[in-house]
Amino acid sequence: MPILKSALKALRRDKRRTKVNKPLKTAYQTVVKKVRQSPTKQNLTQAYSILDKAAKKNIIHKNKASRLKANLTKLVKQEKVENSVTKTAKKPVKQKKTGTKKPSKKTTKK
């Protein structure tokens, strides 16, 4: 327990600030987890909003917010590409069958 008068005031101030900042901090953490688990564009826009608010109120540094947004965007784009690849991969490709194999040419080093 603080002894000095200024330390008591600082303790009260820190408790008030914690009450304000804690919900926003947990909100941005849960949104980031949500985007990482299911990367969709809707989740990404929600994450952008909350990360910007957290950076504006100095809960996190603006560069950290920017870095998180960039990484989450990359993740969503990667998921989008993987989904499009799996859609195109479902189509079977017919290969021509040949009866005999051609002998391979061997090269010799000089």
C-alpha positions in Angstrom: 0.0 0.0 0.0 1.4 3.4 -1.0 2.4 5.8 1.8 2.9 9.1 0.0 -0.1 11.2 -0.8 0.9 11.5 -4.5 1.3 7.7 -4.7 -2.2 7.2 -3.3 -3.5 9.6 -6.0 -1.6 7.8 -8.7 -3.0 4.4 -7.5 -6.6 5.8 -7.7 -5.8 7.2 -11.2 -4.3 3.9 -12.4 -7.4 2.0 -11.2 -9.7 4.4 -13.2 -7.6 4.1 -16.3 -7.4 0.4 -16.0 -11.2 0.2 -16.0 -11.4 2.2 -19.1 -8.6 0.6 -21.0 -9.1 -3.1 -20.1 -12.3 -3.7 -22.2 -10.7 -2.2 -25.3 -7.5 -4.2 -24.8 -9.4 -7.5 -24.5 -11.6 -6.5 -27.4 -8.7 -6.1 -29.8 -7.1 -9.3 -28.6 -10.3 -11.3 -29.1 -10.9 -9.8 -32.6 -7.4 -10.6 -33.7 -7.9 -14.2 -32.5 -11.2 -14.4 -34.3 -9.6 -13.3 -37.6 -6.8 -15.8 -37.2 -9.3 -18.6 -36.6 -11.7 -17.7 -39.4 -10.1 -15.2 -41.8 -13.0 -13.4 -43.6 -13.4 -9.9 -44.9 -16.1 -9.1 -42.4 -13.9 -10.1 -39.5 -11.1 -8.1 -40.9 -13.0 -4.9 -41.2 -14.1 -5.3 -37.5 -10.5 -5.9 -36.5 -9.4 -2.8 -38.4 -12.0 -0.7 -36.5 -11.0 -1.9 -33.1 -7.3 -1.8 -33.7 -7.6 1.8 -34.9 -9.5 2.7 -31.8 -7.0 1.0 -29.5 -4.1 2.9 -31.3 -6.0 6.2 -31.1 -6.4 5.8 -27.3 -2.8 4.7 -26.9 -3.8 1.2 -25.7 -1.3 -0.1 -28.3 1.3 1.7 -30.3 0.2 2.9 -33.8 2.9 0.8 -35.5 1.8 -2.3 -33.7 -1.8 -1.7 -34.9 -0.5 -1.2 -38.4 1.6 -4.4 -38.2 -1.3 -6.4 -36.9 -3.6 -5.1 -39.7 -1.0 -5.9 -42.3 -0.5 -9.5 -41.0 -4.2 -10.1 -40.8 -4.8 -8.8 -44.3 -2.1 -11.1 -45.6 -3.8 -14.0 -43.8 -7.2 -13.2 -45.4 -5.7 -12.9 -48.8 -3.9 -16.2 -48.4 -7.1 -17.9 -47.4 -8.9 -16.4 -50.4 -6.2 -17.7 -52.7 -6.3 -21.2 -51.1 -10.1 -21.3 -51.5 -9.8 -20.4 -55.2 -7.1 -23.0 -55.7 -9.2 -25.7 -54.2 -12.1 -24.8 -56.4 -10.1 -25.1 -59.5 -8.3 -28.2 -58.3 -11.6 -30.1 -58.1 -11.9 -30.3 -61.9 -10.2 -33.5 -63.1 -7.7 -33.1 -65.9 -7.6 -35.9 -68.5 -4.2 -37.0 -69.5 -3.3 -38.6 -72.8 -2.2 -42.2 -72.5 0.7 -43.3 -74.6 1.6 -46.9 -75.2 5.3 -46.8 -75.1 7.8 -44.6 -73.2 10.6 -42.9 -75.1 14.1 -43.6 -73.9 15.6 -40.6 -72.1 18.8 -39.0 -73.5 21.8 -39.2 -71.2 24.2 -36.3 -71.3 27.8 -36.8 -70.4 30.0 -34.1 -68.9 33.3 -33.4 -70.5 
